[in-house]
Amino acid sequence: MYLHGTSKINDHGHLEIGGVDSTKLTADFGTPLYVFDEALVRQRCREYVDAFRASGFKFQVAYASKAFLVKAMCRIALEEGMSLDVVSDGELFTALEAGFPAERIHFHGNNKTPQEIEMAIDAKIGCFVVDNFVEMQMLNAIAAHKQQKVNVLLRVTPGVEAHTHEFISTGQTDSKFGFDLGNGSAFKAIQEAAQLSNLELLGIHSHIGSQIFEVEGFQMAADRLASLAVKVRSELQVTFKVINLGGGFGIRYVAGNTPLPIAVYVKAITDAVRENFSSNDYPLPEIWVEPGRSIVGDAGTTLYTVGTSKDIPGVRKYVAVDGGMTDNPRPALYDSVYEAMLANRATEESQEVVTIAGKCCESGDMLIWDLSLPKVNNGDILAVSCTGAYNYAMASNYNRIRRPAVVFVKDGQADLVVKRESFNDIVGNDVIPERMKLTSTRV
Ligand SMILES: *Cc1c(COP(=O)(O)O)cnc(C)c1O
């Protein structure tokens, strides 16, 4: 397993993260356990902010909170000079509860409810990223009713789709998100937004994919947004202050994933925006980006206790851990791949190839196929790396399994930031109707 950030093997032959022995973490907090290397999260934030500072552009780096949001994470984002993207009332509530400044919160999503819009306007958030015509009219009407003018970006589908090493220029009209650039709907949306008196149109936004390892997709998106901006300026006399190029910056889950340094992505984006806008005598806009995975992904490690195993001679050996798709649904959802090691026997040679299964009643509940490990014993601690993004955030109570605790580790100290769910959390919202009271049981 590749050792990210402060992770290392200590003198006891144990995995250590943030200066804390993983066997101490599991003894103190139990398993499964999400562990975040706080220094690495902060380092990733700084890589973005520092690279933008060096570019001379005005900027906002908005952490895409859907990747992993808890109150303590809001504090880190705040301390590191980030803005915050939210996509629901729950994320907005979390951010506000944590004291995150509303003016640095951006609200995304393709189906914001009237209640969410009201809540966000009342909180005085910084910007709405408007996704479609229905939302635009609804937002304007609610803002008018509240006698407010709200900042908006319009989400444009630029016809660039990027995934890992491939980026494709597509018509890509068939997306649930955004105003299509190719079929003229983006231009129409801008025209409409500019005329709505309770919207302040700051600019346009695009998000071209996820787990992207190349700069070309971002450069192509910047080029297309710039062309649109230039056309809008000459035909509608509307000048954008902000160009938002979204997120999707890749991370290393396994060997073969080759993300570029964050500064390289940022330089490619700032260079592309400078070129495309200044060559058209366009006042240089602010640049906003929205990294999620690349802020928290490689800083997360999940620790499990090994339980049972099943050896099918000549076929495969399954080793089960005390979590699974409930704490990490990504392998089941997307065939995502992960690396892992025995955290309590980190220096031992590999002796067998096993498949790591979860404990859920679902054959698809697999975490890692064909993993080389030392001879695995019941009670060993399995560490799976790179689980910081879209793991806790996507965790569920399937099989009424309680969601794990989350700890932040830094400089030898471990702090609980989310408690392990209790049995009462599991049944706390259940209601037994009066007519089902125990006395009505048939005997
Ligand atoms: C998911 C998302 C992001 C973050 O994507 P990552 O791949 O986690 O960096 C940013 N912007 C928008 C609009 C998104 O939907």
The ligand as an SDF file (V2000), in Angstrom:
LIG
                    3D

 15 15  0  0  0  0  0  0  0  0999 V2000
  -18.6420   16.6890   -7.6530 C   0  0  0  0  0  0  0  0  0  0  0  0
  -18.4210   18.0850   -8.0890 C   0  0  0  0  0  0  0  0  0  0  0  0
  -17.2160   18.7070   -7.7970 C   0  0  0  0  0  0  0  0  0  0  0  0
  -16.0620   18.0090   -7.1210 C   0  0  0  0  0  0  0  0  0  0  0  0
  -15.5860   16.9520   -7.8790 O   0  0  0  0  0  0  0  0  0  0  0  0
  -14.2570   16.1610   -7.3950 P   0  0  0  0  0  0  0  0  0  0  0  0
  -14.1090   15.1220   -8.4430 O   0  0  0  0  0  0  0  0  0  0  0  0
  -14.5640   15.5810   -6.0580 O   0  0  0  0  0  0  0  0  0  0  0  0
  -13.1630   17.1550   -7.3560 O   0  0  0  0  0  0  0  0  0  0  0  0
  -17.0730   20.0230   -8.1590 C   0  0  0  0  0  0  0  0  0  0  0  0
  -18.0740   20.7000   -8.7910 N   0  0  0  0  0  0  0  0  0  0  0  0
  -19.2480   20.1160   -9.0890 C   0  0  0  0  0  0  0  0  0  0  0  0
  -20.2900   20.9010   -9.7580 C   0  0  0  0  0  0  0  0  0  0  0  0
  -19.4640   18.7930   -8.7530 C   0  0  0  0  0  0  0  0  0  0  0  0
  -20.6280   18.2160   -9.0600 O   0  0  0  0  0  0  0  0  0  0  0  0
  1  2  1  0
  2  3  1  0
  2 14  2  0
  3  4  1  0
  3 10  2  0
  4  5  1  0
  5  6  1  0
  6  7  2  0
  6  8  1  0
  6  9  1  0
 10 11  1  0
 11 12  2  0
 12 13  1  0
 12 14  1  0
 14 15  1  0
M  END
$$$$
